[in-house]
Amino acid sequence: MTVAGEWIEKITGPFEDKKRYREYKARTKRLPESHRTAVEALDRYLMYFGSIGKSDVLLRMVDDLIDLFERAAADGTPVRDVVGEDPVEFAEEFLANYADGMWINKERDRLRRAVERAAGEESEKEGESPR
């Protein structure tokens, strides 16, 4: 890769990630209308509610989502049989499998460390005496 290509990837993210995401979108468009509508709605909800901040986790999540719906469509499984009676519950349970990529977890850890420092607990955890 050229220096310019490396610089662009640092700003925009890896080209391979973008390629994988575009393929996910193309796979979504190939679904039957009912399954496509459900995936698009789930995608929107997961993006807003989930706030996945790690691209590798996001890509794993959308790959798993499209795999699930492609299999359901191929087997003739109705959308309601996939998501159940409460699509919000389905989406949040699905998202829980990818919690390691949620940006809020980073912020939770940052808050915990800040309070530990403020309370003088950080040095105790490191095996030092409190200051």
SULMO-V759564 format. One line per field, one symbol per residue. psi: psi as a letter, one per 20 degrees, with the letter a starting at -180 (. if undefined). A space follows every 50 residues. Layout:
psi = ???
This chain:
psi = qrgggggghhgirphhghghghhghghghiqqgghgggghggggghgghh lpiphhgghgghghghgghgggghikpqghhgiahnhgggghhghhikhi iphhhghggggghghgghijhghhhjjrqq.
